[in-house]
Amino acid sequence: MRITRFHIMLFLAANLAALAVASGNWLWLIAVVVVMFVVIGLGVALPQMKFFGPFICEGDASRKQVALTFDDGPDARSTPALLDLLHEQKLQAAFFCIGKCIVAEPALAQRILAEGHMLENHSFAHSNTTNFFTVPELIADLSQAQAAIQIATGRAPKLFRPPVGLSNPNVFRAAKTLGLWVIGWSVRSLDTKISEPEKIVARIERGLKPGAIILLHDGNIPAGRLVLTVKLLLTKLREHGYEVVRLDKLIG
Ligand SMILES: [Zn+2]
């Protein structure tokens, strides 16, 4: 079994709690339990903490390169315009697709791969309760997405990004069973929440560093906003001297 930061924290918390009980210091015990739950909550919500397993959140930091990743597609309302733009700019991205959207848009899935992009697993149902799934439930959902992508494109993904980036030990167990690497991000654009492309790009710029994995969305997002955001982002990346490479090249 791989020792994770979660295991180390549990070990420390158990020892501190035992000391608190032995010395009859109940306030100390409450403090240990509260801090433990806060840290676990942060570990669930923040992929960058790599708390429950080997979350890949950045790539090679020795070169000024970044990778663009797009979640929640394919979406007939926005993905074609994004693909047109990437084609025009001669850039390749990674698409973390929802299995049920692949079933609805198999031709778009085929186009994503035909144009040299990566098409990876972002669960089948993208359920809000994915983080509460048992290991068998997770394996069933991820396998359904793998099968949908295999049927639509003839190729099964190697990478998995959990919905909303939430993780727990079950996510890593399920992914390992299916031979999938768990992928996060280092820069979250909040492009589904912020409506102005300038503000989205300004937020990305603040998090830019060599090896950055940038999270954007091509599903459930207005096509006009998406295209303007990516155009503006590419201009800013060039200004800062960054090259855009495909995710597999960035994470080697
Ligand atoms: Zn998502």
Boltz pocket constraint, residues with backbone or C-beta under 6 A from the ligand:
constraints:
  - pocket:
      binder: B
      contacts: [[A, 71], [A, 72], [A, 122], [A, 126], [A, 162], [A, 163], [A, 164]]
      max_distance: 6.0
